[in-house]
């Protein structure tokens, strides 16, 4: 069991099972979420190139603002269309 701390005002830490990692990213769809911090897109551009070289399909997403959590509809879209997600944090 892993404890994940949510910085968006959780009252009590949640215990969650770790998801099994895939053996390869080839053929999988990876979502890249830009939270709109400065230069996060630069980081994601680099990661997209690396993932594509490994055979992954990449979908790019962006939050409207870094100041708030991603909207529910965006989270649902990512969850429904991606096998894995990388979120860019940068300053």
mmCIF file of the C-alpha atoms, coordinates in Angstrom:
data_MODEL
# 
_entry.id   MODEL 
# 
loop_
_atom_site.group_PDB 
_atom_site.id 
_atom_site.type_symbol 
_atom_site.label_atom_id 
_atom_site.label_alt_id 
_atom_site.label_comp_id 
_atom_site.label_asym_id 
_atom_site.label_entity_id 
_atom_site.label_seq_id 
_atom_site.pdbx_PDB_ins_code 
_atom_site.Cartn_x 
_atom_site.Cartn_y 
_atom_site.Cartn_z 
_atom_site.occupancy 
_atom_site.B_iso_or_equiv 
_atom_site.pdbx_formal_charge 
_atom_site.auth_seq_id 
_atom_site.auth_comp_id 
_atom_site.auth_asym_id 
_atom_site.auth_atom_id 
_atom_site.pdbx_PDB_model_num 
ATOM 1  C CA . UNK A 1 1  ? 0.000   0.000  0.000   1.00 0.00 ? 1  UNK A CA 1 
ATOM 2  C CA . UNK A 1 2  ? 1.286   3.456  -0.920  1.00 0.00 ? 2  UNK A CA 1 
ATOM 3  C CA . UNK A 1 3  ? 0.239   6.693  0.746   1.00 0.00 ? 3  UNK A CA 1 
ATOM 4  C CA . UNK A 1 4  ? -0.350  9.466  -1.779  1.00 0.00 ? 4  UNK A CA 1 
ATOM 5  C CA . UNK A 1 5  ? -0.516  13.006 -0.429  1.00 0.00 ? 5  UNK A CA 1 
ATOM 6  C CA . UNK A 1 6  ? -2.846  15.281 -2.359  1.00 0.00 ? 6  UNK A CA 1 
ATOM 7  C CA . UNK A 1 7  ? -1.788  18.939 -2.113  1.00 0.00 ? 7  UNK A CA 1 
ATOM 8  C CA . UNK A 1 8  ? -5.277  20.198 -2.985  1.00 0.00 ? 8  UNK A CA 1 
ATOM 9  C CA . UNK A 1 9  ? -6.737  20.264 0.541   1.00 0.00 ? 9  UNK A CA 1 
ATOM 10 C CA . UNK A 1 10 ? -7.164  16.624 1.470   1.00 0.00 ? 10 UNK A CA 1 
ATOM 11 C CA . UNK A 1 11 ? -8.327  16.063 5.037   1.00 0.00 ? 11 UNK A CA 1 
ATOM 12 C CA . UNK A 1 12 ? -6.722  12.613 5.374   1.00 0.00 ? 12 UNK A CA 1 
ATOM 13 C CA . UNK A 1 13 ? -4.073  10.869 3.210   1.00 0.00 ? 13 UNK A CA 1 
ATOM 14 C CA . UNK A 1 14 ? -5.508  8.154  0.960   1.00 0.00 ? 14 UNK A CA 1 
ATOM 15 C CA . UNK A 1 15 ? -4.050  4.661  0.734   1.00 0.00 ? 15 UNK A CA 1 
ATOM 16 C CA . UNK A 1 16 ? -3.881  3.330  -2.827  1.00 0.00 ? 16 UNK A CA 1 
ATOM 17 C CA . UNK A 1 17 ? -2.512  0.224  -4.470  1.00 0.00 ? 17 UNK A CA 1 
ATOM 18 C CA . UNK A 1 18 ? 0.344   0.804  -6.912  1.00 0.00 ? 18 UNK A CA 1 
ATOM 19 C CA . UNK A 1 19 ? -0.590  0.277  -10.533 1.00 0.00 ? 19 UNK A CA 1 
ATOM 20 C CA . UNK A 1 20 ? 1.521   -2.304 -12.319 1.00 0.00 ? 20 UNK A CA 1 
ATOM 21 C CA . UNK A 1 21 ? 3.904   -0.674 -14.796 1.00 0.00 ? 21 UNK A CA 1 
ATOM 22 C CA . UNK A 1 22 ? 3.819   -1.867 -18.388 1.00 0.00 ? 22 UNK A CA 1 
ATOM 23 C CA . UNK A 1 23 ? 6.875   -3.750 -19.610 1.00 0.00 ? 23 UNK A CA 1 
ATOM 24 C CA . UNK A 1 24 ? 7.047   -1.490 -22.662 1.00 0.00 ? 24 UNK A CA 1 
ATOM 25 C CA . UNK A 1 25 ? 5.469   1.757  -23.824 1.00 0.00 ? 25 UNK A CA 1 
ATOM 26 C CA . UNK A 1 26 ? 5.402   0.590  -27.446 1.00 0.00 ? 26 UNK A CA 1 
ATOM 27 C CA . UNK A 1 27 ? 1.843   0.754  -28.722 1.00 0.00 ? 27 UNK A CA 1 
ATOM 28 C CA . UNK A 1 28 ? 0.497   2.492  -25.604 1.00 0.00 ? 28 UNK A CA 1 
ATOM 29 C CA . UNK A 1 29 ? -1.037  5.959  -25.467 1.00 0.00 ? 29 UNK A CA 1 
ATOM 30 C CA . UNK A 1 30 ? 0.665   8.316  -23.017 1.00 0.00 ? 30 UNK A CA 1 
ATOM 31 C CA . UNK A 1 31 ? -1.009  11.569 -22.012 1.00 0.00 ? 31 UNK A CA 1 
ATOM 32 C CA . UNK A 1 32 ? 1.184   14.581 -21.323 1.00 0.00 ? 32 UNK A CA 1 
ATOM 33 C CA . UNK A 1 33 ? -0.520  17.119 -19.069 1.00 0.00 ? 33 UNK A CA 1 
ATOM 34 C CA . UNK A 1 34 ? 0.846   20.663 -19.084 1.00 0.00 ? 34 UNK A CA 1 
ATOM 35 C CA . UNK A 1 35 ? -0.261  22.372 -15.877 1.00 0.00 ? 35 UNK A CA 1 
ATOM 36 C CA . UNK A 1 36 ? 0.657   25.760 -17.403 1.00 0.00 ? 36 UNK A CA 1 
ATOM 37 C CA . UNK A 1 37 ? 3.660   26.559 -15.249 1.00 0.00 ? 37 UNK A CA 1 
ATOM 38 C CA . UNK A 1 38 ? 6.456   28.398 -17.078 1.00 0.00 ? 38 UNK A CA 1 
ATOM 39 C CA . UNK A 1 39 ? 8.599   26.080 -19.253 1.00 0.00 ? 39 UNK A CA 1 
ATOM 40 C CA . UNK A 1 40 ? 6.508   22.992 -18.522 1.00 0.00 ? 40 UNK A CA 1 
ATOM 41 C CA . UNK A 1 41 ? 5.842   22.782 -22.256 1.00 0.00 ? 41 UNK A CA 1 
ATOM 42 C CA . UNK A 1 42 ? 9.600   22.670 -22.917 1.00 0.00 ? 42 UNK A CA 1 
ATOM 43 C CA . UNK A 1 43 ? 9.908   19.671 -20.618 1.00 0.00 ? 43 UNK A CA 1 
ATOM 44 C CA . UNK A 1 44 ? 6.935   17.955 -22.267 1.00 0.00 ? 44 UNK A CA 1 
ATOM 45 C CA . UNK A 1 45 ? 8.323   18.581 -25.770 1.00 0.00 ? 45 UNK A CA 1 
ATOM 46 C CA . UNK A 1 46 ? 11.453  16.664 -24.754 1.00 0.00 ? 46 UNK A CA 1 
ATOM 47 C CA . UNK A 1 47 ? 9.467   13.864 -23.126 1.00 0.00 ? 47 UNK A CA 1 
ATOM 48 C CA . UNK A 1 48 ? 7.204   13.565 -26.191 1.00 0.00 ? 48 UNK A CA 1 
ATOM 49 C CA . UNK A 1 49 ? 10.250  12.991 -28.406 1.00 0.00 ? 49 UNK A CA 1 
ATOM 50 C CA . UNK A 1 50 ? 11.569  10.281 -26.094 1.00 0.00 ? 50 UNK A CA 1 
ATOM 51 C CA . UNK A 1 51 ? 8.188   8.534  -25.842 1.00 0.00 ? 51 UNK A CA 1 
ATOM 52 C CA . UNK A 1 52 ? 7.640   8.612  -29.595 1.00 0.00 ? 52 UNK A CA 1 
ATOM 53 C CA . UNK A 1 53 ? 11.085  7.053  -30.092 1.00 0.00 ? 53 UNK A CA 1 
ATOM 54 C CA . UNK A 1 54 ? 9.976   4.222  -27.773 1.00 0.00 ? 54 UNK A CA 1 
ATOM 55 C CA . UNK A 1 55 ? 6.914   3.574  -29.937 1.00 0.00 ? 55 UNK A CA 1 
ATOM 56 C CA . UNK A 1 56 ? 4.291   5.270  -27.778 1.00 0.00 ? 56 UNK A CA 1 
ATOM 57 C CA . UNK A 1 57 ? 1.459   7.401  -29.100 1.00 0.00 ? 57 UNK A CA 1 
ATOM 58 C CA . UNK A 1 58 ? 1.334   10.761 -27.313 1.00 0.00 ? 58 UNK A CA 1 
ATOM 59 C CA . UNK A 1 59 ? -1.723  12.901 -26.548 1.00 0.00 ? 59 UNK A CA 1 
ATOM 60 C CA . UNK A 1 60 ? -1.103  16.435 -25.247 1.00 0.00 ? 60 UNK A CA 1 
ATOM 61 C CA . UNK A 1 61 ? -3.401  18.135 -22.745 1.00 0.00 ? 61 UNK A CA 1 
ATOM 62 C CA . UNK A 1 62 ? -3.265  21.417 -20.826 1.00 0.00 ? 62 UNK A CA 1 
ATOM 63 C CA . UNK A 1 63 ? -4.980  22.753 -17.748 1.00 0.00 ? 63 UNK A CA 1 
ATOM 64 C CA . UNK A 1 64 ? -6.582  26.194 -18.146 1.00 0.00 ? 64 UNK A CA 1 
ATOM 65 C CA . UNK A 1 65 ? -4.471  27.513 -15.234 1.00 0.00 ? 65 UNK A CA 1 
ATOM 66 C CA . UNK A 1 66 ? -1.910  26.146 -12.788 1.00 0.00 ? 66 UNK A CA 1 
ATOM 67 C CA . UNK A 1 67 ? -3.800  27.743 -9.899  1.00 0.00 ? 67 UNK A CA 1 
ATOM 68 C CA . UNK A 1 68 ? -6.639  25.200 -9.892  1.00 0.00 ? 68 UNK A CA 1 
ATOM 69 C CA . UNK A 1 69 ? -6.976  21.426 -10.283 1.00 0.00 ? 69 UNK A CA 1 
ATOM 70 C CA . UNK A 1 70 ? -7.652  20.103 -13.787 1.00 0.00 ? 70 UNK A CA 1 
ATOM 71 C CA . UNK A 1 71 ? -11.365 20.292 -14.637 1.00 0.00 ? 71 UNK A CA 1 
ATOM 72 C CA . UNK A 1 72 ? -13.312 17.063 -14.128 1.00 0.00 ? 72 UNK A CA 1 
ATOM 73 C CA . UNK A 1 73 ? -14.118 16.716 -17.839 1.00 0.00 ? 73 UNK A CA 1 
ATOM 74 C CA . UNK A 1 74 ? -10.415 16.996 -18.740 1.00 0.00 ? 74 UNK A CA 1 
ATOM 75 C CA . UNK A 1 75 ? -9.493  14.357 -16.146 1.00 0.00 ? 75 UNK A CA 1 
ATOM 76 C CA . UNK A 1 76 ? -12.166 12.024 -17.518 1.00 0.00 ? 76 UNK A CA 1 
ATOM 77 C CA . UNK A 1 77 ? -10.978 12.560 -21.103 1.00 0.00 ? 77 UNK A CA 1 
ATOM 78 C CA . UNK A 1 78 ? -7.388  11.726 -20.122 1.00 0.00 ? 78 UNK A CA 1 
ATOM 79 C CA . UNK A 1 79 ? -8.424  8.662  -18.121 1.00 0.00 ? 79 UNK A CA 1 
ATOM 80 C CA . UNK A 1 80 ? -10.590 7.359  -20.960 1.00 0.00 ? 80 UNK A CA 1 
ATOM 81 C CA . UNK A 1 81 ? -8.037  7.802  -23.734 1.00 0.00 ? 81 UNK A CA 1 
ATOM 82 C CA . UNK A 1 82 ? -4.618  7.176  -22.165 1.00 0.00 ? 82 UNK A CA 1 
ATOM 83 C CA . UNK A 1 83 ? -2.779  4.170  -20.757 1.00 0.00 ? 83 UNK A CA 1 
ATOM 84 C CA . UNK A 1 84 ? -0.412  6.371  -18.714 1.00 0.00 ? 84 UNK A CA 1 
ATOM 85 C CA . UNK A 1 85 ? 0.000   10.075 -17.877 1.00 0.00 ? 85 UNK A CA 1 
ATOM 86 C CA . UNK A 1 86 ? 2.960   12.365 -17.242 1.00 0.00 ? 86 UNK A CA 1 
ATOM 87 C CA . UNK A 1 87 ? 2.288   15.738 -15.639 1.00 0.00 ? 87 UNK A CA 1 
ATOM 88 C CA . UNK A 1 88 ? 4.762   18.586 -16.179 1.00 0.00 ? 88 UNK A CA 1 
ATOM 89 C CA . UNK A 1 89 ? 5.783   20.676 -13.216 1.00 0.00 ? 89 UNK A CA 1 
ATOM 90 C CA . UNK A 1 90 ? 8.306   23.432 -13.828 1.00 0.00 ? 90 UNK A CA 1 
ATOM 91 C CA . UNK A 1 91 ? 9.223   26.955 -12.729 1.00 0.00 ? 91 UNK A CA 1 
# 
